[in-house]
Amino acid sequence: MNTFTLLRLNDSLSLTYGFDRFSGIFLCVVCVLFISVFLYSIAYMKEKEHKASYYVSFCISFFSMVMMSLAANLFTFYLNYELMTLASAPLVMHDRTKEALNAGFKYLIYSFFGAYLVLFGFFVLSAYSTSLAFIPGGNTIETDNAMLLRVAVFSMILGFSVKAGMWPFHAWLTSAHPVAVSPASALLSGSVVNAGAAGIIRLLRYTVSPIVLDGGRTESLIEGTPFQSVWTGLTLATIVMGSLLAFFEPVLKKRLAYSTISQMSYLLFGLSLMNETAYNGAILQLLGHAFAKCALFLIAGLMIKLTGCVRVEDFKGIGRKHPYILACFTIASLSMIGIPPTGGFAAKYYLILGALERAGLPAVLGPLALMLSALLTAGYLLPIAMKGFLPGHDFEYTKESDTAGAHGGGKVSALYGLPIGILTALSLLAGLFSGLFI
């Protein structure tokens, strides 16, 4: 990795930036999502108050995510990671209602708790590792205190998993989404949660390596230990729990929030398996989920704006008036379920293969959890599309048309349609051209 040092604090701490393969993938996701959401925001925020503060927070969030993508060591990544947390919180609180302020405060509390877990691990690693620079395979660690290092690394995994929404650190997501403005919801589920996953990838694959014990014997920090079993168990529990809660949730944006909790743990499950096949699945899940979920939240925001409704049952028949929007919703939903040839299918294919490469319970429980979640995902997303296009003979279309018309539901602006279409297409292309990313 070619690097550039912006600021050196001492011999071990510096703000250093560079570019490698993972930087390219993550930077691509960040730029596509933020540019798409920015176009959508131009139309969406016209009638909103506090537009200046929204765009300031938006730009700082974008800057911090780009800098995080280009970070060349753990210290630089962590600083930009925390800047992103502080910058994105005002997006959650934008409407200034009591619910929005409480949700934003909850987001900060959870994020700071995760940050302290990461910081503890960072201090321990700084004391034992020769370097915290990002290099493929990680840096050499020599120690006579293997347990402390394992606790530190597992603490960092849990800290980053707070942002990724893993149980039991998921509650901020379901509080933030229903009250945040829709562009902010799209960024939270498409970009911000992926920052947590990126932190784990940078930690396990680019910062730490097997430790060297006294006598020259090497051992893995996490793989093959009880910490790996606990982590894998938490991801599988979150996958099933998130899907079940989404299946029974009647509010559209909250349903998508539970979906994010489940789908992000697909990614974390792949990372917890610690083999190349599962890692490839995790990278494809990062891409496929980011594009599809961002599209779904943008579509949900538009549907709410057009109808003035928030519950799933109230969008019956909307496809008759807005077929393009609902068609995009359907394609993005198919990616979330894992239907070929979408990005979601490619990700789940490699995740299942990676699980089967492991011995023991992950080889059995992993595929079962993924398949159960896929069925539940179909159960909570496809009925929205089906009833949107085919509301039934007893549906009174005039009422829906009048309601939509009262909220500007005639022709949808290109500033809505273009980013939604781009993200939907990318959720499909991520599967068709998955070989470019693994």
N, C-alpha and C positions, 0 to 999 in steps of 0.2 A: 504494500500500500504506500503510495507517495503521499507524504503528509506536509502540512503547513502549520506551524505553531504561531498562534495569534498572540498568546500571552503565557509566559512561564512564571509560575508563582514560586517554585523551588525545584529541586532536582527531581522530585517525583510527581509533582502536580503541575499540569499545564493545560491550556486550552488549545488543543491540537485537532486539526481537521484533515480528512483524507477521503479517499474513494476506493471502494472495493465492490465485489459482486453484490453483496447484500445491500450496500449503500444504494446501488443502482436500482434494485428492486423496490426497496422501501421508499426511495425518493420519487420513483415513478408513481407509486400509489399515492403518496402525499400530494404531489403536484396535480394529478388528475382529479383527486377528490376535492381539493381546495378550489381549483379553477372552476370545476363543475358547480360546486356550492356557491361560489361567488356569483356566477351568472344567474343562478336561481335566486340568490339573495337580492339582486337588483330589482326584480319584479316583486318578490315576496315582501321586502322591507319597505316598499313605497308608502304603505299606509301605517307603518309602525312608528312609534315614538323612539327617541334615543338612538337614532340611526348612527350618529357619530361614534358613540361608545361601542356600538356593535361592530363597526368596521375597524375601529382601533384594536379591539380584542381579537377580531378575526385575523388581522394582519400580523399581530404579535404571535398568535397561535401558529400561523403559517410559518413565520420566520423561525420560531423555536423548533417546529417539526422538521424543517429543512436542515437546520443546524444539527439536530439530533441525528438525522439521516447521515450526515457527513462526519459525525464525531469519530475520532481515531483512537480514543481511549475512554475508559469507564468514567473518569472524572468529568470529561467534557460531555459525555452522554447524559450523566446524572444532572448536571447544571441545566442543560437545555430541557431535560425531562421535567424538572421542577418549574422552569419558566413556562412550559406548555400548560402545566396544571394551573398556575396562577392566571395565565392569560385566558384559558378556556372557561374558568369559573364564571366570569361575568356574562358569557354567552348563555349559560344555564339560567342566570338570574335576570336576564334582559328585561322581562316584562314587569319587574319590580313588585309583583304581587307577593303576598305573604307565603304562598305555596312555592313560588319560584325562589324566593330568598332562602326559605328553609331547605329546599332541594340543593341550592348552590352551596349552602353551609355544610350540608351533609356530604356533598361531593368533596369539599375541601377537607373535612375531618377524616374521611376514609382515605383520601389521597395522602394526607400528612402521616397517617398511621402507616401506610405502605412505604412512604418515604423514609420513616425512621427504621423500618425493618431493612430497607436497602442500605441505609447509611451505616447501620451496625455491621453488616457484612462488608461494606466498603472499607471500614476502619480495620477490620480483621485481615482482609486480603492485602491491604496496604502494608501491614506489618510483616506478612509472611511471603508475599509474591515478589519476584524480582522486578516485575513491571505490570502495569495495568493497561498497557497498549493493546489494541485489537490486532491480533495476528491469528491466522487460521490454525486451529488446534490448541490455542491458548498458551499461556506462559508457564514456565517451570516453577513449581512450588516445592520447596524442601522444608519438612517440618517434623517435629516429634509430637505434635498435638493435632492429630488427624480429626478427632471428634470436634474440636472447636472450629476447624475449617469447614467441616461438613455442616455444622449448625449455622455457620455464617452464610454459606452458599445457599442452604435451604431457606434461611431467613430472607435472602435477596429474592429467591424464586417466589416466595409468598408475597413479598412487598410489591414486586412487579405484577403479580397476579391480581392484586387489588384493582389496578387499572384495567386489567383484562376481564374483570367481573367474575372470577372464580368463587364458588361457594367456600366459605361463608362471608366473603367480602363483596358480594354482588349487589347489596340493597341500594347503593347510591344510584345505580343505573335505572332501576324502576321508579325511583323518586324523581330523577332528573328529566327523563324523556317526556312524560305527560305534560310537564309545565314549561319546558324549554321551547323556544321558537324552533320551527321545523328544520331550518338550515343547521342550527346548533345540534339538534338530535342526529342529523345525518353525519355530522363531523364526529360526534361522540362515538357513534357505533361504527363508523367507517374508518376513522383515523385515530382518535384518541385511545380507544381500547387496544389498537394494534401497537401503540407505543409500549404498553406493558409486555406484549409478546416479543417485541423487538429487543427490549431490555433483557429478557431471558435468553434469547438467541445470542446476543452479544456476550452475555455472561458465560454461558455454557460452552459455546463453540469458538469464542474469540478471546476470552480473558483467562479462564482457568483450564488447567490440564490435569491429568492424573498426578497425584501428589507423590513425591519421592520421600520414603520413610528412611529411618536409620538402617544402614546396611544396604542401601541402594534399591530396596524393594519398592515397586510402584503399586498404587491402588487408586481406583476411581473415587472421586469425591462423592458422587451421587449414585451412579449406576451400580446395581447389585446390593444397595443398602436399604434399610427400612425407610429412609427418606424418599427414595424413588417409589416404593410401594405406596406410601401415604400420598404422595403427589399424584400418582396415577389414579388412585382410588378417589381422590377429591375431584379430579377432572371428569371421571366417568359419572360420579354422582351428580356433578353440575350439568353434564350433558342431558341426563334423563330428567333431572329436576326442572331445568329451564324449559325443556320441551313440554313437560306436563303442565307447568304453570301457564305457558303460552297458550296451550290448547284450551284451557278453561277461562282465559282472560277475555272479557268482552270489549275492553277499550283498545282501539287499534294501535296507538303508539306504545301503550304499555305491553301489548302482545308482542310487538316487534322488539321491545326492550328485553323481555324474557327470551325471545329468540336469539338476541345477541349474546346473552349469558350462555346459552346452550352452544351456539355455534363457535364462540371464541374458545370454549373448552375443547372443541374438536382440535383446534390448533394446539392448545396446551397439552392435550393428550398425546398428540404426535411428538411434541418435544420431550415429554416425559419418558417415552419409549427408548429414546437415545440410540436409534439406528438410522442409517442414511435413508432408507425407504420411507420411514415415518417422518423424517425431517423434510423430505421432498413433499410429502402430503401436507405438512404444516405450512410450508411456503406457499403451496397452491391454495390452501385454505385462507391464508392471509390475503392473497389476491382476490380470490373468488368471493369471499365474504365481504371484503371492503367494497367492491364494486356493487354487488347485489344488494347489500344492506343499505348502503348509502342511497341507491336508487329507490329502494322500498320506503325509506323515511321521507325522501323528497316527494314521492308519489303520495304517501299518507298525508303529508302537510298540504299538498295541493287538493286532495280529496276533501280534507277537513275545511279548507278555505272555500271550496266550491259549494259545499253542502251545509256548512255550519254544524256538522255532526261529528262526533268523536267515537261512537260505538260501531263495532263491526256490522251489526245488523242494520244500521242506517244507510249503508252504502249499496244496498240492493238496487239493481237496475242502473247503476251509474255508468256501466259500460255502454249503454245505448246512446248516451249523450257524449261520452268521452271514451270512445273505443281505443284510441291510441294510448292513453294513460293506463287503462286497465290491461291492455296487451303487454305493455312494459312491466306492469306489476306481475303478470302471469309468468313472463320469461324469467324475471329476477327470482320469483318464487320457485320455479323449477330448478334454478341453480342452488337455492338454499336446500331444497329437498335432496338434490344430488342426481338429477336426471341427465343422461347423456344427451349432447356432448358438452354440457356446461362446465364452468370452472368448478362448481361444487361437486360434480361427479368425479372429475379428475382428482380433486383433493381427497375425497372419501375413499376412492380406489386405492390410492397409495397409503392412506392411513390404515385401512383394513389389512393390506399386505404387510405393512410394518408391524401391526399387532400380531399377525400370524407368525412373524419371525421370532417373536419373544416366546420364551417358555413360560408355562404356568398359567395363572388366571388371566393376565392381560390378553393372551391369545384367544381366550374364550369370551371373557366379559367385554372386551373392547369391541369386537364386531357386533355382538348382541346389542350393546348400548347404542352403537352408531346406527344399526338398522332400526331399532325401536324409535330412536330420535327422528330418523328420516320419515317413518310412518306418521309420527305425531306432527312433524313439520308439514307434511302433506295435509294432515287433518286441520291445522289451524291457518294455513295460507290458501290452499286451493278453493275452499268454499267461498272465500271472499271474491275470487275471480269468477267462479261459476255463477254465483248469485248476482254478481255485477253484470254479467252478460245475459244470464237466463234467470230472471227474477221470478218466473212462474206466471201462470194465466191470471192469478188473482192480484197481481201487482198493479197498482194504480199509477201508471207512468206520469200522468199529468201532475200529480203532487210532487213527485221527484223533480220533474222539470221546473216547476214553479219555484221549488226550494233552491235548486241550483241556480236558477236565473236571478234570484234575489241576492245571491252572493257572487255575481259576476260569472256564472257558469255558462257561458256561451262558447266563444272561441278562446282556447287556451293560448297564452302568449308563448312565442318561440323561446323566450328566456326561461320558461318552465320546461317546454318540450325538448329543447336541445340537450341540456345536461342530463335529463332523465334518459333520453335516447342513447346518449354516449355511454353512460354508466351501464345501462341494460345491455348494450352491444358488447361492452368489455367483459361483463359477467359471462357472456357466451364465448367470446374469443379467448378468454383465459383458459378455457377447457380445450378449445380447438388447437391452440398453440402452446399447450402446457409444457412441451419439451424445451421451450426457450428459457424457462425459469428454473429448471432442475438439472 
